[in-house]
């Protein structure tokens, strides 16, 4: 059985060179299919239905809904407004009833209902104050929707109850000034957040008290961390500028390793099948880095695709 992934990225109409959404064989690196889509910089699949969702990262932001065929080929079912500008991230809740979208351009968070066919229904939009830049939406195990806001140094919180969403009564979590929170992950009772603007990774306990902070890269020079994940007691972060992947201990954030990412400007990565697949936005490819004891090794393969920004393995 093939181990495959969808790869999203920027297309010529959104300043990139990608074809839209690619379906790739992760073993051979072959591209199996391509589906045209405008600026699908981030992707998510429904937890039960054969449906894929893709942002359209443009000033008039959109969300595309695609049916997945038996061979994982895609067919566009619908496209609707993201209710904001430049949507850069989306996520489906575990029940498969809500889709949350982070609109980077104006900071609006939109939450769309999902029907039994995977199509989007009702929508709630939560605008934010001037300077907001919503960057990632995450449904927590506690039933709270968390959204990092790079522009306001906050993690915004929303309560999801059935098909309705409301702002959390305790308001947003205030993080370090100038941090620029981008991506976050929950692991082992702690939150880990990458600071795009100050080049840090920070760890917080379940009550959002900061328990550790470190530089995301040990290299000299400017760094803009992008994606972050935590697995098996390790925190992985992609560093744009040094073009590295750093591996930190959880929760203390001691540096275990820092290795080349196999390209330029690592925007996103995914770990599956004992390998890390790194979407290197400025070098037209996804680098394949095998893992040994949880540490990425030198690249052993590459998937060619223009301006990739998201790798979504199909499990």
Secondary structure, DSSP 4 states (H G I P E B T S, - for coil): ---EEEEEE-BGGGTS-B-SEEEEETTT--EEEEE--S----EEE-SSSSEEEEEE-SSS-EEEEEEE-TTS-EEEEEEEE-SSSSEEEEEE-TTSSEEEEEETTT--EEEEEE-TTS-EEEEEEE---TT--EEEEEE-TTSEEEEEETTTTEEEEEEEETTEEEE-TT-PEE--TT--EEEEEEETTEEEEEETTTTEEEEE-TT--EEEEEES--SSS--EEEEEEEETTEEEEEEETTTEEEEEETTT--EEEEEE-SSSSEEEEEEETTEEEEEEGGGTEEEEEEEETTEEEEEEEEEE-TTEEEEEE--
